[in-house]
Amino acid sequence: MPPDTPTTSLLRGAATGSDRLVLALVRCCLLLVLLLGPLPCLAAQTTETDSIAVLIDNAIDQQNVAAGITTAPQADPDTLLRRTTLDLAGRIPTSRERDWYLLLPAETRQQQLVDRLMQLPDFDFHLRNSLDELLLPERPNDGEFREYLLTAVRERRPWSRMFREMLLAAPADGPDKGAAQFVRSRVRELDDLTNDTAVLFFGVNISCAKCHDHPLVADWKQDHYYGMQAFFHRTFTSKKNLILEKPFGGVKFRTTAGVDRDAALMFLNGAVVTDATPSYTDEEKKSAEEQIRRLEREDDAQPVPVSFSPRQALIDTAIADQQQQYLARNIVNRTWARLVGTGFVDPPDQMHSGNPASHPELLQSLGADLVAHDYDLRRLIRSIVLSRAYARSSSWTSETAQPASQTFAVAVARPLTPRQLSASLLIATRSAGNWPAVDEVAAKPDEWQKRRTDLENQANGWMREFEQPSRDFQIAVDEALFFSNNDRVQNDLLRDGGDRLVNSLKAAETPQQAARLLWTVVCSREPAEAETQVVVDWFARVPQRQDSDVQALLWAVLAGAEFRFNH
């Protein structure tokens, strides 16, 4: 038990009336916070069957050895199971999945887990959610865009094709019509469309080069900013909300020397696209401009014929970029950062010579491999999660200073996204028997597809309560108050019922069994001896286990940092 303090002394007494549950929650949460420390770090080797995973580990290990950096051991099996399931399935594992995982041979355990998770519908949902959070962060519930992303992921479309579809924003039927939302949501602000495209698809923030050459980065000139803007300058929306282009038009800007210039169609690597726009007479221009105004005002106006598309030229130029490979390197860097916690280039929108990658050759190799394999995001993700670098412990027990995050010598604890947290809360508060065993999922995949779709829909109703993590994330006051005071927590997550964990905890024959059930279901691990003792002492306070006693324990673990983070 933790040492006695004035606070724990005050809470030791029995509470009565309406204060009882509140004091119970506070006392239990305090004890758990005092007791929960670093998770045990039992070595667990992953199987090196993936050549790119081996490439990753060789590059990182060689650099650490050369720098005299000792790495953390591999995470224990329970931690690695939880981490991998959160990263590939977007949720914590069920206790039945844990039982299956721990029975696998240690030498093939991680590979079998990864291959199973990547075949589940969970993987498609989570990859869709991750791309949505990247590309349309200000519109987390855009149904058309999310439906497009899910369709593209399920069909295993190459990232280059998705990039083309989103930027081309062509009229389409069915789910593909949602691809236009990336451009449509930004088209009224040319600066946003220009810079967001550069940041999110190419890892380059060129906004500081708008008024003058970048003051700190020699790579970016005004020519780059306005060269990128020229690709979008002709884009507009019709009254019918279609993304269209004008047949002519260019960008003019004034340099810091006061010289007026016409912007060339220039990509970030310096490649200049020939403007193949045909010549128009004044009368032809006047007629086209009038037709464009009608398109913006009238539903039945006909589009103006366009023989040259700057936006199409940008797409072709970016995909053809074999030297810098901005498109490939950016998605590699962002995928690595999502799965490991820190990118090779950090921050991820500062890909330039003044901010070199921590492992430039490795980033280049992963980008080249992605291009060589038709921009296959699944191959990239699988390679990363099968690496030893991914599987390191997040606990640093050495007496030496913890290495910098970009050495990838120790895992980084990452806050769960709103959808990860929501789905995990729904998994954790149901009884263990509510979820099917692994062999049942394999035998009846259609049933799991329906269950997982229902879980995704339910999580959508919860995710609005939680903040999307940003750099240096700290839990917001709103979230803390939500867990403390919102009726949804009490009436749903902590509700008693036949399919609820609260009911299973009440029915446990001994406090020790209740403790094991609580931690294996919620935290995907066995409880420590001190944690079991907390439960024993807690239940010893009353002759008969009450709903509020069980709810207090469950609430304290759900509201703790261990559940809130992927570690």
C-alpha positions as CSV (number, residue, x, y, z in Angstrom):
1,M,0.0,0.0,0.0
2,P,1.2,3.6,-0.5
3,P,2.4,5.6,2.4
4,D,-0.2,7.4,4.5
5,T,-1.0,11.0,3.7
6,P,-3.5,13.5,5.1
7,T,-5.6,12.9,2.0
8,T,-5.7,9.1,2.4
9,S,-6.4,9.4,6.1
10,L,-9.4,11.6,5.4
11,L,-10.6,9.1,2.8
12,R,-10.2,6.1,5.0
13,G,-13.5,6.7,6.8
14,A,-16.8,5.4,5.5
15,A,-18.7,7.9,3.4
16,T,-22.4,8.3,3.6
17,G,-25.2,9.7,1.5
18,S,-24.5,11.3,-1.8
19,D,-20.8,11.8,-1.0
20,R,-20.1,8.1,-0.8
21,L,-19.5,7.5,-4.5
22,V,-17.5,10.7,-5.0
23,L,-15.2,9.9,-2.1
24,A,-14.9,6.3,-3.3
25,L,-13.9,7.5,-6.8
26,V,-11.3,10.0,-5.4
27,R,-9.8,7.5,-3.0
28,C,-9.5,4.7,-5.5
29,C,-8.1,7.0,-8.2
30,L,-5.5,8.4,-5.8
31,L,-4.4,4.9,-4.7
32,L,-4.1,3.8,-8.3
33,V,-2.1,6.9,-9.3
34,L,0.3,6.2,-6.5
35,L,0.6,2.6,-7.3
36,L,0.8,2.5,-11.1
37,G,4.4,2.8,-12.2
38,P,6.3,1.7,-15.2
39,L,5.1,-1.5,-16.7
40,P,7.4,-4.6,-16.5
41,C,9.8,-4.9,-19.4
42,L,10.1,-8.5,-20.3
43,A,12.1,-9.2,-23.5
44,A,10.0,-10.3,-26.4
45,Q,11.7,-10.7,-29.8
46,T,9.8,-10.1,-33.0
47,T,10.4,-12.4,-36.0
48,E,12.6,-10.8,-38.7
49,T,10.8,-12.1,-41.7
50,D,10.2,-8.8,-43.4
51,S,13.2,-7.5,-45.4
52,I,12.2,-3.9,-44.9
53,A,11.8,-4.4,-41.2
54,V,15.4,-5.7,-41.2
55,L,16.5,-2.7,-43.2
56,I,14.8,-0.4,-40.6
57,D,16.5,-2.1,-37.6
58,N,19.9,-2.2,-39.2
59,A,19.9,1.5,-40.0
60,I,18.7,2.5,-36.6
61,D,20.9,0.1,-34.7
62,Q,24.0,1.1,-36.6
63,Q,23.5,4.7,-35.9
64,N,22.8,4.1,-32.2
65,V,25.9,1.9,-31.8
66,A,28.1,4.5,-33.5
67,A,26.8,7.1,-31.1
68,G,27.2,4.8,-28.1
69,I,23.5,4.8,-27.4
70,T,22.0,1.9,-25.5
71,T,18.5,1.0,-26.5
72,A,15.6,0.0,-24.3
73,P,14.7,-3.8,-24.3
74,Q,11.8,-5.1,-26.2
75,A,8.4,-4.4,-24.7
76,D,6.7,-7.3,-22.8
77,P,4.2,-9.3,-24.7
78,D,1.1,-7.6,-23.2
79,T,2.4,-4.2,-23.9
80,L,3.2,-5.1,-27.5
81,L,-0.2,-6.7,-28.0
82,R,-2.0,-3.6,-26.8
83,R,0.3,-1.2,-28.8
84,T,0.0,-3.2,-32.0
85,T,-3.8,-3.6,-31.7
86,L,-4.3,0.1,-31.1
87,D,-2.1,1.0,-34.1
88,L,-3.6,-1.5,-36.5
89,A,-7.1,-2.0,-35.3
90,G,-7.8,1.3,-33.7
91,R,-8.8,-0.2,-30.3
92,I,-7.5,-2.2,-27.4
93,P,-7.4,-6.0,-27.7
94,T,-10.2,-8.0,-26.1
95,S,-9.3,-10.4,-23.4
96,R,-10.0,-13.3,-25.7
97,E,-7.6,-11.9,-28.2
98,R,-5.0,-11.7,-25.4
99,D,-5.6,-15.4,-24.5
100,W,-5.0,-16.3,-28.1
101,Y,-1.9,-14.1,-28.5
102,L,-0.1,-15.4,-25.3
103,L,-0.5,-19.0,-26.5
104,L,1.4,-18.3,-29.7
105,P,5.1,-19.3,-30.1
106,A,7.2,-16.4,-28.9
107,E,9.3,-16.4,-32.1
108,T,6.3,-15.9,-34.4
109,R,3.8,-14.2,-32.1
110,Q,4.2,-10.6,-33.4
111,Q,4.1,-11.6,-37.1
112,Q,0.9,-13.7,-36.6
113,L,-0.7,-10.9,-34.7
114,V,0.1,-8.3,-37.3
115,D,-1.0,-10.5,-40.2
116,R,-4.3,-11.3,-38.4
117,L,-5.1,-7.6,-37.5
118,M,-4.3,-6.5,-41.1
119,Q,-6.9,-8.9,-42.4
120,L,-9.7,-7.6,-40.1
121,P,-12.1,-4.9,-41.0
122,D,-10.7,-3.1,-38.0
123,F,-7.5,-2.3,-40.0
124,D,-9.5,-0.6,-42.8
125,F,-11.5,1.5,-40.3
126,H,-8.4,2.6,-38.5
127,L,-6.4,3.5,-41.5
128,R,-9.3,5.4,-42.9
129,N,-9.6,7.3,-39.6
130,S,-5.9,8.1,-39.6
131,L,-5.9,9.5,-43.1
132,D,-9.1,11.5,-42.3
133,E,-7.4,13.0,-39.2
134,L,-4.4,13.9,-41.4
135,L,-6.2,15.4,-44.4
136,L,-9.4,16.9,-43.1
137,P,-8.6,17.7,-39.4
138,E,-11.1,20.5,-39.2
139,R,-14.0,18.4,-40.5
140,P,-13.8,15.1,-38.5
141,N,-17.3,14.1,-39.4
142,D,-17.4,14.7,-43.2
143,G,-19.4,11.6,-44.2
144,E,-18.6,11.8,-47.9
145,F,-14.9,12.2,-47.4
146,R,-14.8,9.4,-44.9
147,E,-16.8,7.1,-47.1
148,Y,-14.4,7.7,-50.0
149,L,-11.3,7.0,-47.8
150,L,-12.9,3.8,-46.5
151,T,-13.7,2.6,-50.0
152,A,-10.2,3.4,-51.2
153,V,-8.5,1.6,-48.2
154,R,-10.7,-1.4,-48.6
155,E,-9.9,-1.6,-52.3
156,R,-6.2,-1.2,-51.4
157,R,-5.7,1.7,-53.8
158,P,-2.2,3.0,-54.0
159,W,-1.5,6.2,-52.1
160,S,-0.5,7.8,-55.4
161,R,-3.9,7.0,-56.9
162,M,-5.7,8.4,-53.8
163,F,-3.5,11.6,-54.1
164,R,-4.5,11.9,-57.7
165,E,-8.2,11.4,-57.0
166,M,-8.3,13.9,-54.1
167,L,-6.4,16.7,-56.0
168,L,-8.1,16.1,-59.3
169,A,-11.5,16.3,-57.5
170,A,-13.3,15.2,-60.7
171,P,-17.1,14.7,-60.6
172,A,-17.9,11.1,-59.7
173,D,-20.7,8.9,-58.5
174,G,-20.9,6.7,-55.4
175,P,-18.2,6.9,-52.7
176,D,-15.6,8.3,-55.1
177,K,-17.5,11.7,-55.1
178,G,-16.1,12.3,-51.6
179,A,-12.6,12.6,-52.9
180,A,-13.3,16.1,-54.0
181,Q,-13.8,17.2,-50.4
182,F,-10.1,17.8,-49.8
183,V,-10.1,20.6,-52.5
184,R,-13.7,21.7,-52.0
185,S,-13.2,22.4,-48.3
186,R,-10.3,24.8,-49.1
187,V,-11.1,26.1,-52.5
188,R,-12.5,29.5,-51.3
189,E,-9.1,30.3,-49.6
190,L,-6.4,30.0,-52.2
191,D,-3.6,30.3,-49.5
192,D,-5.1,27.4,-47.5
193,L,-5.4,25.2,-50.6
194,T,-1.8,25.9,-51.6
195,N,-0.2,25.5,-48.2
196,D,-2.3,22.6,-47.0
197,T,-1.5,20.7,-50.1
198,A,2.2,21.3,-49.7
199,V,2.1,20.5,-46.0
200,L,-0.1,17.4,-46.0
201,F,1.0,15.7,-49.2
202,F,4.6,16.9,-49.5
203,G,5.7,17.7,-45.9
204,V,6.7,21.3,-46.8
205,N,5.3,24.4,-45.1
206,I,6.0,27.2,-47.6
207,S,3.7,29.8,-46.0
208,C,6.7,31.9,-44.8
209,A,7.8,32.3,-48.4
210,K,4.7,34.2,-49.5
211,C,5.8,37.8,-48.7
212,H,9.5,37.2,-49.1
213,D,12.0,34.4,-49.5
214,H,11.9,32.2,-46.4
215,P,14.0,34.0,-43.8
216,L,15.4,30.8,-42.2
217,V,15.3,28.2,-44.9
218,A,17.4,28.7,-48.1
219,D,15.3,26.1,-50.0
220,W,12.1,28.1,-50.2
221,K,11.8,31.2,-52.3
222,Q,8.8,33.3,-53.3
223,D,9.0,31.5,-56.6
224,H,8.1,28.2,-54.8
225,Y,5.2,29.6,-53.0
226,Y,3.6,31.3,-56.0
227,G,4.7,28.5,-58.2
228,M,2.6,26.1,-56.1
229,Q,-0.3,28.6,-55.9
230,A,-0.3,28.9,-59.7
231,F,-1.4,25.2,-59.9
232,F,-4.6,26.1,-58.0
233,H,-5.3,29.7,-59.1
234,R,-7.8,28.6,-61.8
235,T,-9.8,26.3,-59.5
236,F,-13.3,27.3,-58.5
237,T,-16.6,25.8,-57.5
238,S,-19.8,26.0,-59.4
239,K,-23.3,26.7,-58.0
240,K,-23.8,22.9,-58.1
241,N,-20.7,22.6,-55.9
242,L,-18.5,21.0,-58.6
243,I,-14.8,21.6,-58.6
244,L,-13.9,23.2,-61.9
245,E,-11.0,25.1,-63.6
246,K,-11.0,28.2,-65.6
247,P,-9.5,27.8,-69.1
248,F,-6.9,30.6,-68.5
249,G,-5.4,32.8,-65.8
250,G,-2.2,33.1,-63.9
251,V,-0.6,34.4,-60.7
252,K,1.3,37.7,-60.4
253,F,3.3,38.6,-57.4
254,R,5.7,41.3,-56.3
255,T,9.2,40.4,-55.1
256,T,10.8,42.0,-52.0
257,A,12.7,44.1,-54.5
258,G,9.5,45.6,-55.8
259,V,9.5,43.7,-59.1
260,D,6.2,42.4,-60.5
261,R,6.5,38.9,-61.8
262,D,4.3,36.2,-63.4
263,A,4.5,33.0,-61.4
264,A,5.7,30.0,-63.3
265,L,4.0,26.6,-62.6
266,M,6.8,25.4,-60.4
267,F,6.8,22.3,-58.1
268,L,8.7,22.2,-54.9
269,N,11.7,20.4,-56.4
270,G,12.2,23.3,-58.8
271,A,10.7,21.6,-61.8
272,V,8.8,24.0,-64.0
273,V,5.8,22.8,-66.0
274,T,5.2,24.3,-69.4
275,D,1.9,26.2,-69.4
276,A,0.1,24.6,-72.4
277,T,-2.8,27.0,-72.3
278,P,-3.8,28.0,-75.8
279,S,-4.1,31.6,-76.8
280,Y,-7.5,33.3,-76.5
281,T,-8.8,36.4,-78.2
282,D,-10.3,39.2,-76.0
283,E,-13.7,38.2,-77.2
284,E,-13.1,34.5,-76.3
285,K,-11.9,35.5,-72.9
286,K,-14.9,37.8,-72.3
287,S,-17.3,35.0,-73.3
288,A,-15.5,32.4,-71.1
289,E,-15.6,34.8,-68.1
290,E,-19.3,35.3,-68.5
291,Q,-19.8,31.6,-68.7
292,I,-17.8,31.1,-65.5
293,R,-20.0,33.7,-63.7
294,R,-23.1,31.8,-64.8
295,L,-21.6,28.6,-63.5
296,E,-21.2,30.3,-60.1
297,R,-24.8,31.6,-60.1
298,E,-26.9,29.0,-62.0
299,D,-27.5,25.3,-61.5
300,D,-27.9,24.5,-65.2
301,A,-24.9,26.4,-66.7
302,Q,-22.6,24.4,-68.8
303,P,-18.9,24.0,-67.9
304,V,-16.3,25.9,-69.9
305,P,-14.0,23.6,-72.0
306,V,-10.5,23.4,-70.6
307,S,-7.7,22.1,-72.7
308,F,-4.9,22.4,-70.0
309,S,-5.3,21.7,-66.3
310,P,-2.7,23.1,-64.0
311,R,-4.0,20.9,-61.1
312,Q,-3.5,17.8,-63.3
313,A,0.0,19.0,-64.2
314,L,0.8,19.3,-60.4
315,I,-0.4,15.7,-59.9
316,D,1.7,14.4,-62.7
317,T,4.8,16.3,-61.7
318,A,4.6,15.2,-58.1
319,I,4.2,11.5,-59.0
320,A,7.0,11.8,-61.6
321,D,9.4,13.3,-59.0
322,Q,12.0,10.5,-58.7
323,Q,14.8,12.5,-57.1
324,Q,13.2,14.3,-54.1
325,Q,10.1,12.0,-53.9
326,Y,8.2,14.5,-51.8
327,L,5.0,12.6,-52.1
328,A,6.5,9.2,-51.0
329,R,8.8,10.5,-48.3
330,N,6.1,12.6,-46.7
331,I,3.7,9.7,-46.3
332,V,6.5,7.5,-45.1
333,N,7.5,10.1,-42.5
334,R,4.0,10.7,-41.3
335,T,3.2,6.9,-41.1
336,W,6.4,6.4,-39.1
337,A,5.5,9.2,-36.8
338,R,2.0,7.9,-36.3
339,L,3.2,4.4,-35.4
340,V,6.5,5.3,-33.5
341,G,5.7,8.7,-32.1
342,T,8.3,10.9,-33.8
343,G,9.1,11.3,-37.5
344,F,12.5,11.0,-39.2
345,V,11.7,14.6,-40.1
346,D,10.3,16.5,-37.1
347,P,8.1,18.5,-37.3
348,P,6.7,16.6,-40.3
349,D,5.9,19.8,-42.2
350,Q,9.5,20.9,-42.2
351,M,11.1,18.7,-44.8
352,H,14.0,20.9,-46.0
353,S,17.8,21.1,-45.9
354,G,17.8,23.1,-42.7
355,N,16.0,20.3,-40.9
356,P,17.6,17.1,-42.0
357,A,16.1,13.7,-41.3
358,S,17.4,11.8,-38.3
359,H,18.0,8.8,-40.7
360,P,18.2,10.3,-44.2
361,E,19.3,7.1,-46.0
362,L,16.6,5.1,-44.3
363,L,13.9,7.6,-45.1
364,Q,15.1,7.6,-48.7
365,S,15.1,3.8,-48.9
366,L,11.6,3.5,-47.4
367,G,10.4,6.2,-49.9
368,A,12.0,4.3,-52.8
369,D,10.5,1.0,-51.6
370,L,7.1,2.6,-51.4
371,V,7.3,3.9,-55.0
372,A,8.7,0.6,-56.2
373,H,5.7,-1.3,-54.7
374,D,3.1,1.0,-56.2
375,Y,2.7,3.2,-53.1
376,D,1.4,0.3,-51.0
377,L,0.7,1.7,-47.6
378,R,-0.1,-1.8,-46.1
379,R,3.4,-3.0,-47.0
380,L,4.9,0.1,-45.3
381,I,2.8,-0.3,-42.2
382,R,3.5,-4.0,-41.9
383,S,7.3,-3.4,-42.2
384,I,7.3,-0.8,-39.4
385,V,5.3,-2.8,-36.9
386,L,7.4,-5.9,-37.4
387,S,10.6,-4.0,-36.6
388,R,12.5,-4.2,-33.3
389,A,12.5,-0.4,-33.2
390,Y,8.7,-0.4,-33.1
391,A,8.7,-3.0,-30.4
392,R,10.9,-1.3,-27.8
393,S,9.7,-0.7,-24.3
394,S,8.6,2.8,-23.4
395,S,10.1,2.4,-19.9
396,W,13.7,3.8,-19.5
397,T,15.3,2.1,-16.4
398,S,18.9,2.9,-17.2
399,E,20.8,5.3,-15.0
400,T,21.9,7.1,-18.1
401,A,19.9,10.0,-19.6
402,Q,17.1,8.8,-21.8
403,P,18.1,9.2,-25.5
404,A,16.4,11.7,-27.7
405,S,13.2,10.5,-29.4
406,Q,14.7,10.6,-32.9
407,T,17.2,7.9,-31.9
408,F,14.2,5.5,-31.6
409,A,16.1,3.9,-28.7
410,V,13.0,3.9,-26.5
411,A,9.3,3.9,-27.4
412,V,7.3,7.1,-27.0
413,A,4.0,7.1,-25.2
414,R,1.3,8.4,-27.6
415,P,-2.1,9.8,-26.6
416,L,-5.0,7.9,-28.1
417,T,-7.0,9.7,-30.8
418,P,-10.6,10.4,-30.1
419,R,-11.8,7.4,-32.1
420,Q,-9.2,5.1,-30.6
421,L,-10.2,6.2,-27.1
422,S,-13.9,5.9,-27.9
423,A,-13.7,2.4,-29.4
424,S,-11.4,1.3,-26.6
425,L,-13.8,2.5,-23.9
426,L,-16.6,0.5,-25.5
427,I,-14.4,-2.6,-25.6
428,A,-13.2,-2.2,-22.0
429,T,-16.6,-1.7,-20.4
430,R,-18.2,-4.7,-21.9
431,S,-17.8,-8.1,-20.3
432,A,-15.1,-10.4,-21.6
433,G,-17.6,-12.8,-23.0
434,N,-19.3,-10.1,-25.0
435,W,-16.6,-10.4,-27.6
436,P,-16.0,-13.4,-29.8
437,A,-12.9,-15.6,-29.7
438,V,-10.3,-15.4,-32.4
439,D,-11.4,-18.7,-34.0
440,E,-15.0,-17.5,-34.0
441,V,-14.1,-14.3,-35.9
442,A,-12.2,-16.4,-38.4
443,A,-15.1,-18.8,-38.9
444,K,-17.7,-16.1,-39.2
445,P,-16.0,-13.0,-40.7
446,D,-19.3,-11.4,-41.8
447,E,-20.6,-11.4,-38.2
448,W,-17.4,-9.6,-37.0
449,Q,-17.7,-7.2,-39.9
450,K,-21.2,-6.2,-38.6
451,R,-20.0,-6.1,-35.0
452,R,-17.0,-3.9,-35.9
453,T,-19.1,-1.6,-38.0
454,D,-21.5,-1.2,-35.0
455,L,-18.5,-0.4,-32.8
456,E,-17.2,2.2,-35.2
457,N,-20.6,3.9,-35.4
458,Q,-20.9,3.9,-31.6
459,A,-17.4,5.3,-31.3
460,N,-18.4,8.1,-33.6
461,G,-21.0,9.2,-31.0
462,W,-18.3,9.4,-28.3
463,M,-15.4,10.9,-30.1
464,R,-16.8,14.4,-30.1
465,E,-16.1,14.5,-26.3
466,F,-12.4,14.1,-26.8
467,E,-9.6,16.4,-28.1
468,Q,-7.6,15.4,-31.2
469,P,-4.0,15.1,-29.8
470,S,-1.5,17.7,-31.0
471,R,2.2,18.2,-30.3
472,D,2.9,18.2,-26.5
473,F,-0.5,16.9,-25.8
474,Q,-2.0,17.3,-22.3
475,I,-5.4,16.2,-21.3
476,A,-7.8,19.0,-21.6
477,V,-9.9,20.3,-18.7
478,D,-13.1,19.5,-20.7
479,E,-12.1,15.9,-21.0
480,A,-11.3,15.6,-17.3
481,L,-14.6,17.2,-16.4
482,F,-16.4,14.9,-18.8
483,F,-15.1,11.8,-17.1
484,S,-15.8,13.3,-13.7
485,N,-19.3,14.7,-14.2
486,N,-21.0,13.6,-17.4
487,D,-24.0,11.4,-17.1
488,R,-23.0,9.4,-20.2
489,V,-20.1,7.9,-18.2
490,Q,-22.2,6.8,-15.4
491,N,-25.2,5.7,-17.5
492,D,-23.3,3.9,-20.2
493,L,-19.7,3.0,-19.4
494,L,-20.4,2.3,-15.8
495,R,-23.8,0.8,-16.3
496,D,-24.7,-2.5,-14.7
497,G,-26.1,-5.2,-17.1
498,G,-25.6,-8.7,-18.3
499,D,-23.1,-7.7,-21.0
500,R,-21.2,-5.2,-18.9
501,L,-17.9,-5.5,-17.1
502,V,-19.5,-3.9,-13.9
503,N,-21.8,-7.0,-13.7
504,S,-18.9,-9.4,-14.2
505,L,-16.8,-7.6,-11.5
506,K,-19.7,-7.8,-9.0
507,A,-20.1,-11.5,-9.8
508,A,-16.4,-12.4,-9.2
509,E,-16.1,-14.9,-6.4
510,T,-13.1,-13.2,-4.7
511,P,-11.6,-9.7,-4.8
512,Q,-8.5,-11.3,-6.4
513,Q,-10.5,-12.6,-9.3
514,A,-12.2,-9.2,-9.6
515,A,-8.8,-7.5,-9.8
516,R,-7.5,-9.9,-12.4
517,L,-10.7,-9.4,-14.5
518,L,-10.5,-5.6,-14.2
519,W,-6.9,-5.3,-15.3
520,T,-6.9,-8.0,-18.0
521,V,-10.0,-6.5,-19.7
522,V,-9.2,-2.8,-19.3
523,C,-5.4,-2.7,-19.4
524,S,-4.6,-6.0,-21.3
525,R,-2.3,-7.2,-18.6
526,E,-2.2,-9.0,-15.3
527,P,-2.5,-6.8,-12.2
528,A,0.5,-6.1,-10.0
529,E,0.5,-7.5,-6.5
530,A,-0.1,-4.0,-5.1
531,E,-3.0,-3.4,-7.5
532,T,-4.7,-6.6,-6.4
533,Q,-4.2,-5.5,-2.8
534,V,-6.0,-2.2,-3.6
535,V,-9.1,-4.1,-4.7
536,V,-8.9,-6.5,-1.7
537,D,-8.7,-3.6,0.7
538,W,-11.4,-1.6,-1.2
539,F,-14.0,-4.4,-1.0
540,A,-13.1,-5.2,2.6
541,R,-14.6,-1.9,3.6
542,V,-18.1,-3.1,3.1
543,P,-19.8,-6.5,4.0
544,Q,-21.4,-6.8,0.6
545,R,-20.1,-5.6,-2.7
546,Q,-22.1,-2.6,-4.0
547,D,-22.5,-1.2,-7.5
548,S,-20.8,2.0,-6.5
549,D,-17.7,0.1,-5.2
550,V,-17.3,-1.7,-8.5
551,Q,-18.0,1.4,-10.5
552,A,-15.4,3.4,-8.6
553,L,-12.7,0.9,-9.4
554,L,-13.6,0.7,-13.1
555,W,-13.8,4.4,-13.4
556,A,-10.4,5.0,-11.8
557,V,-8.7,2.6,-14.2
558,L,-10.5,4.0,-17.2
559,A,-9.7,7.6,-16.2
560,G,-6.0,6.9,-15.6
561,A,-3.0,7.7,-17.8
562,E,-2.3,4.1,-18.6
563,F,-5.6,3.7,-20.5
564,R,-5.4,7.2,-22.1
565,F,-2.0,6.5,-23.8
566,N,-0.5,4.0,-26.2
567,H,2.8,3.1,-24.5
